[in-house]
Amino acid sequence: MKGAFAPFSFKIIMIKLCIIYITLFCTALFSAEYDVGDTVDLDDQDQRFTICNGEFFNNDLKLAHLNGDLNGGHYFVSWFDISATW
């Protein structure tokens, strides 16, 4: 009698696994620290980025350099287009 219900329990297990995988996939896909219009935290503004192309008064760029509250009153509007070719 147990053998007759084995395919049914296998289907339930597969459905549960599919739900778990879809949930994990959606969580990873739609999770982001920042979204459009968010303000960058001060800790993240202090992170240094090396300038490898272009001219900047320093070889390191911090987002704090663009924040008027932290750079002496010079405010900037910034647009960052971040992409990868891999």
PAKE-794983 format. One record per residue: residue in three letters; x, y, z of N, C-alpha, C, O in turn. Coordinates in steps of 0.05 Angstrom, whole numbers, plus 32768, in hexadecimal, padded with zeros to 4 digits. Example, Ala and Ser with C-alpha at 12.3 -4.5 7.8 and 13.67 -1.06 7.14 Angstrom:
BEGIN
+------+------+------+------+-------+-------+-------+------+------+------+------+------+------+
| code | n_px | n_py | n_pz | ca_px | ca_py | ca_pz | c_px | c_py | c_pz | o_px | o_py | o_pz |
+------+------+------+------+-------+-------+-------+------+------+------+------+------+------+
|  Ala | 8108 | 7F8E | 809C |  80F6 |  7FA6 |  809C | 8108 | 7FBE | 809C | 811D | 7FBE | 80A9 |
|  Ser | 8101 | 7FD3 | 808E |  8111 |  7FEB |  808F | 8102 | 8001 | 809D | 810C | 8017 | 80A1 |
+------+------+------+------+-------+-------+-------+------+------+------+------+------+------+
This chain:
BEGIN
+------+------+------+------+-------+-------+-------+------+------+------+------+------+------+
| code | n_px | n_py | n_pz | ca_px | ca_py | ca_pz | c_px | c_py | c_pz | o_px | o_py | o_pz |
+------+------+------+------+-------+-------+-------+------+------+------+------+------+------+
|  Met | 8010 | 7FE8 | 8000 |  8000 |  8000 |  8000 | 8011 | 8019 | 8000 | 800A | 802E | 7FF5 |
|  Lys | 8029 | 8018 | 800D |  803A |  802F |  800D | 8044 | 8037 | 7FF1 | 8047 | 804E | 7FEB |
|  Gly | 8049 | 8023 | 7FE1 |  8053 |  8028 |  7FC6 | 8040 | 8038 | 7FB5 | 8048 | 8046 | 7FA3 |
|  Ala | 8026 | 8035 | 7FBA |  8012 |  8043 |  7FAA | 8013 | 8061 | 7FAF | 800C | 8071 | 7F9D |
|  Phe | 801C | 806A | 7FC6 |  801C |  8086 |  7FCD | 8038 | 8093 | 7FC8 | 803B | 80AB | 7FCC |
|  Ala | 804B | 8083 | 7FC1 |  8067 |  808D |  7FBD | 8068 | 80A3 | 7FA7 | 8075 | 80B7 | 7FAC |
|  Pro | 805B | 80A0 | 7F90 |  805D |  80B5 |  7F7C | 8050 | 80CF | 7F86 | 8059 | 80E5 | 7F7F |
|  Phe | 803B | 80CD | 7F96 |  802D |  80E5 |  7FA0 | 8040 | 80F4 | 7FB3 | 8041 | 810D | 7FB2 |
|  Ser | 804D | 80E6 | 7FC5 |  805F |  80F3 |  7FD8 | 8077 | 80FF | 7FCA | 8082 | 8114 | 7FD2 |
|  Phe | 8080 | 80F2 | 7FB5 |  8097 |  80FD |  7FA5 | 808E | 8117 | 7F98 | 809F | 812A | 7F96 |
|  Lys | 8076 | 8119 | 7F8E |  806C |  8131 |  7F81 | 806B | 8148 | 7F96 | 8072 | 815F | 7F8F |
|  Ile | 8062 | 8142 | 7FAE |  8061 |  8156 |  7FC3 | 807D | 8161 | 7FCA | 8081 | 8179 | 7FCD |
|  Ile | 8090 | 814E | 7FCC |  80AB |  8156 |  7FD2 | 80B6 | 8168 | 7FBB | 80C3 | 817C | 7FC1 |
|  Met | 80B1 | 8160 | 7FA2 |  80BB |  8170 |  7F8C | 80AE | 818C | 7F8B | 80BB | 819F | 7F84 |
|  Ile | 8095 | 818E | 7F91 |  8087 |  81A7 |  7F92 | 8093 | 81B9 | 7FA8 | 8098 | 81D1 | 7FA3 |
|  Lys | 8098 | 81AE | 7FBF |  80A4 |  81BD |  7FD5 | 80C0 | 81C7 | 7FCD | 80C7 | 81DE | 7FD3 |
|  Leu | 80D0 | 81B5 | 7FC1 |  80EA |  81BE |  7FB8 | 80E9 | 81D4 | 7FA3 | 80F9 | 81E6 | 7FA4 |
|  Cys | 80D6 | 81D1 | 7F91 |  80D3 |  81E6 |  7F7C | 80CC | 8201 | 7F89 | 80D6 | 8216 | 7F81 |
|  Ile | 80BA | 8201 | 7F9C |  80B2 |  8219 |  7FAA | 80CA | 8225 | 7FB9 | 80CE | 823E | 7FB8 |
|  Ile | 80DA | 8215 | 7FC6 |  80F2 |  821E |  7FD4 | 8106 | 822B | 7FC0 | 8110 | 8240 | 7FC5 |
|  Tyr | 810B | 821D | 7FAA |  811E |  8228 |  7F96 | 8114 | 8241 | 7F89 | 8124 | 8254 | 7F85 |
|  Ile | 80FB | 8243 | 7F83 |  80F0 |  825C |  7F78 | 80F2 | 8273 | 7F8C | 80F8 | 8289 | 7F85 |
|  Thr | 80EC | 826D | 7FA5 |  80EE |  8282 |  7FBA | 810B | 828B | 7FBD | 810F | 82A4 | 7FBE |
|  Leu | 811E | 8279 | 7FBE |  813A |  8281 |  7FC0 | 8143 | 8291 | 7FA7 | 8152 | 82A4 | 7FAA |
|  Phe | 813B | 8288 | 7F90 |  8142 |  8296 |  7F77 | 8137 | 82B3 | 7F77 | 8145 | 82C6 | 7F70 |
|  Cys | 811E | 82B6 | 7F7E |  8111 |  82D1 |  7F7F | 811E | 82E2 | 7F94 | 8121 | 82FA | 7F90 |
|  Thr | 8125 | 82D7 | 7FAA |  8132 |  82E6 |  7FC0 | 814D | 82F1 | 7FB6 | 8154 | 8308 | 7FBB |
|  Ala | 815D | 82E0 | 7FA9 |  8177 |  82E8 |  7F9F | 8174 | 82FC | 7F88 | 8184 | 830E | 7F85 |
|  Leu | 8160 | 82F8 | 7F77 |  815C |  8309 |  7F60 | 8153 | 8325 | 7F67 | 815C | 8338 | 7F5B |
|  Phe | 8141 | 8327 | 7F7A |  8135 |  8341 |  7F80 | 8140 | 834F | 7F99 | 8135 | 8363 | 7FA2 |
|  Ser | 8155 | 8344 | 7FA5 |  8160 |  8350 |  7FBC | 8176 | 8363 | 7FB4 | 8188 | 835C | 7FA4 |
|  Ala | 8175 | 837B | 7FBD |  818A |  838F |  7FB7 | 818C | 83A2 | 7FCF | 8179 | 83A7 | 7FDD |
|  Glu | 81A5 | 83AB | 7FD3 |  81A9 |  83BD |  7FEA | 819C | 83D8 | 7FE4 | 8191 | 83E5 | 7FF6 |
|  Tyr | 819F | 83E1 | 7FCC |  8194 |  83FB |  7FC4 | 8182 | 83F7 | 7FAC | 8184 | 83E5 | 7F9C |
|  Asp | 816E | 840A | 7FAB |  815C |  840A |  7F95 | 815C | 8427 | 7F8A | 8168 | 8439 | 7F96 |
|  Val | 814F | 842B | 7F74 |  814D |  8446 |  7F68 | 8142 | 845A | 7F7C | 812D | 8455 | 7F88 |
|  Gly | 8150 | 8470 | 7F7F |  8147 |  8486 |  7F91 | 8151 | 8483 | 7FAD | 814B | 8495 | 7FBE |
|  Asp | 815E | 846E | 7FB5 |  8168 |  846B |  7FD0 | 8180 | 847D | 7FD5 | 818E | 8484 | 7FC3 |
|  Thr | 8185 | 8483 | 7FEE |  819C |  8492 |  7FF7 | 81B1 | 847F | 8000 | 81AC | 846D | 800F |
|  Val | 81CA | 8484 | 7FF7 |  81E0 |  8472 |  7FFF | 81E9 | 8478 | 801B | 81EC | 848F | 8023 |
|  Asp | 81EC | 8462 | 802B |  81F5 |  8465 |  8047 | 8211 | 8472 | 8049 | 8221 | 8470 | 8036 |
|  Leu | 8216 | 847F | 805F |  8230 |  848B |  8063 | 8247 | 8477 | 8064 | 825D | 847D | 805A |
|  Asp | 8242 | 845F | 806E |  8257 |  844B |  806E | 825E | 8443 | 8051 | 8275 | 843F | 804B |
|  Asp | 824A | 8441 | 8040 |  824F |  843A |  8024 | 825C | 8452 | 8015 | 826A | 844D | 8001 |
|  Gln | 8256 | 846A | 801E |  8262 |  8481 |  8011 | 8280 | 8483 | 8017 | 828F | 8490 | 8008 |
|  Asp | 8289 | 8477 | 802C |  82A5 |  8478 |  8034 | 82B6 | 8463 | 8026 | 82CF | 8462 | 8029 |
|  Gln | 82AA | 8451 | 8018 |  82B9 |  843C |  800A | 82C9 | 8448 | 7FF3 | 82BF | 8459 | 7FE4 |
|  Arg | 82E2 | 8440 | 7FF0 |  82F4 |  844B |  7FDC | 82F3 | 843A | 7FC2 | 82F2 | 8421 | 7FC4 |
|  Phe | 82F3 | 8447 | 7FAB |  82F3 |  843A |  7F91 | 830B | 8446 | 7F82 | 830F | 845E | 7F81 |
|  Thr | 831B | 8434 | 7F76 |  8332 |  843D |  7F67 | 832A | 8446 | 7F4B | 831A | 8439 | 7F3E |
|  Ile | 8335 | 845D | 7F43 |  832F |  8468 |  7F28 | 8344 | 845C | 7F15 | 835C | 8461 | 7F18 |
|  Cys | 833A | 844D | 7F02 |  834D |  8440 |  7EEF | 834C | 844D | 7ED3 | 835C | 8447 | 7EC2 |
|  Asn | 8338 | 845F | 7ECF |  8335 |  846C |  7EB5 | 8329 | 8487 | 7EBA | 8316 | 848A | 7ECA |
|  Gly | 8332 | 849B | 7EAD |  8328 |  84B6 |  7EB0 | 8338 | 84C6 | 7EC4 | 834C | 84BD | 7ECF |
|  Glu | 8330 | 84DF | 7EC8 |  833F |  84F1 |  7EDA | 832F | 84F7 | 7EF2 | 8317 | 84FC | 7EF1 |
|  Phe | 833C | 84F7 | 7F09 |  8330 |  84FE |  7F22 | 8347 | 8509 | 7F33 | 835E | 8501 | 7F30 |
|  Phe | 8341 | 851C | 7F44 |  8356 |  8529 |  7F54 | 8365 | 8516 | 7F66 | 837A | 851D | 7F71 |
|  Asn | 835B | 84FF | 7F69 |  8366 |  84EB |  7F7B | 8364 | 84D0 | 7F6C | 8354 | 84CE | 7F5A |
|  Asn | 8374 | 84BD | 7F73 |  8372 |  84A2 |  7F66 | 835B | 8492 | 7F72 | 8354 | 847D | 7F66 |
|  Asp | 8350 | 849A | 7F88 |  833A |  848C |  7F95 | 8321 | 849E | 7F95 | 8323 | 84B6 | 7F98 |
|  Leu | 830B | 8491 | 7F90 |  82F1 |  849F |  7F90 | 82E1 | 8494 | 7FA7 | 82DE | 847B | 7FAA |
|  Lys | 82D6 | 84A5 | 7FB7 |  82C2 |  849E |  7FCB | 82A8 | 84AD | 7FC5 | 82A9 | 84C3 | 7FBB |
|  Leu | 8292 | 84A0 | 7FC9 |  8279 |  84AE |  7FC4 | 8276 | 84C6 | 7FD6 | 8267 | 84D9 | 7FD1 |
|  Ala | 8284 | 84C6 | 7FED |  8284 |  84DD |  7FFF | 8290 | 84F6 | 7FF2 | 8289 | 850C | 7FFA |
|  His | 82A1 | 84F2 | 7FDD |  82AC |  8509 |  7FCF | 8296 | 8518 | 7FC0 | 8299 | 8530 | 7FBA |
|  Leu | 8280 | 850B | 7FBA |  826A |  8517 |  7FAB | 8253 | 8521 | 7FBD | 823F | 852C | 7FB4 |
|  Asn | 8255 | 851C | 7FD7 |  8241 |  8524 |  7FEA | 8247 | 853F | 7FF6 | 825C | 8543 | 8003 |
|  Gly | 8236 | 8553 | 7FF0 |  823B |  856E |  7FF9 | 823B | 8571 | 8018 | 8248 | 8584 | 8022 |
|  Asp | 822E | 8560 | 8026 |  822F |  8561 |  8043 | 824A | 8559 | 804E | 8252 | 8560 | 8064 |
|  Leu | 8259 | 854A | 803E |  8273 |  853F |  8048 | 828B | 854C | 803A | 82A1 | 8549 | 8043 |
|  Asn | 8287 | 8559 | 8023 |  829E |  8563 |  8013 | 82A1 | 8582 | 8014 | 82AF | 858D | 8004 |
|  Gly | 8293 | 858F | 8026 |  8296 |  85AC |  8028 | 8280 | 85BC | 801A | 8284 | 85D4 | 8015 |
|  Gly | 826B | 85B0 | 8012 |  8255 |  85BE |  8006 | 8252 | 85BD | 7FE8 | 8242 | 85CB | 7FDD |
|  His | 8262 | 85AC | 7FDB |  8261 |  85A9 |  7FBE | 824F | 8591 | 7FB8 | 8258 | 857A | 7FBB |
|  Tyr | 8236 | 8596 | 7FB0 |  8223 |  8581 |  7FAB | 8224 | 8579 | 7F8E | 8228 | 8589 | 7F7C |
|  Phe | 8220 | 855F | 7F89 |  8220 |  8554 |  7F6E | 8208 | 8541 | 7F6A | 81FF | 8535 | 7F7D |
|  Val | 81FE | 8540 | 7F52 |  81EB |  852C |  7F4A | 81FB | 8517 | 7F3C | 8209 | 851D | 7F29 |
|  Ser | 81F8 | 84FE | 7F44 |  8208 |  84E8 |  7F39 | 81F7 | 84D3 | 7F2C | 81E1 | 84CC | 7F35 |
|  Trp | 8201 | 84C9 | 7F15 |  81F4 |  84B3 |  7F07 | 8209 | 849E | 7F03 | 821E | 84A4 | 7EF7 |
|  Phe | 8204 | 8486 | 7F0C |  8217 |  8470 |  7F0A | 820B | 845A | 7EF8 | 81F6 | 8450 | 7EFE |
|  Asp | 8219 | 8454 | 7EE3 |  8211 |  843E |  7ED2 | 8226 | 8428 | 7ED6 | 823C | 842A | 7ECC |
|  Ile | 821E | 8414 | 7EE4 |  8230 |  83FE |  7EEB | 8229 | 83E6 | 7EDB | 8212 | 83DD | 7EDC |
|  Ser | 823C | 83DC | 7ECB |  8237 |  83C4 |  7EBB | 824F | 83B3 | 7EBA | 8266 | 83BC | 7EBF |
|  Ala | 824B | 839A | 7EB3 |  8261 |  8387 |  7EB0 | 825E | 8379 | 7E95 | 8248 | 8375 | 7E8B |
|  Thr | 8275 | 8371 | 7E8A |  8274 |  8365 |  7E70 | 827A | 8347 | 7E72 | 827F | 833A | 7E5D |
|  Trp | 8279 | 833B | 7E89 |  827E |  831F |  7E8C | 8264 | 8312 | 7E8C | 8263 | 82F9 | 7E8E |
+------+------+------+------+-------+-------+-------+------+------+------+------+------+------+
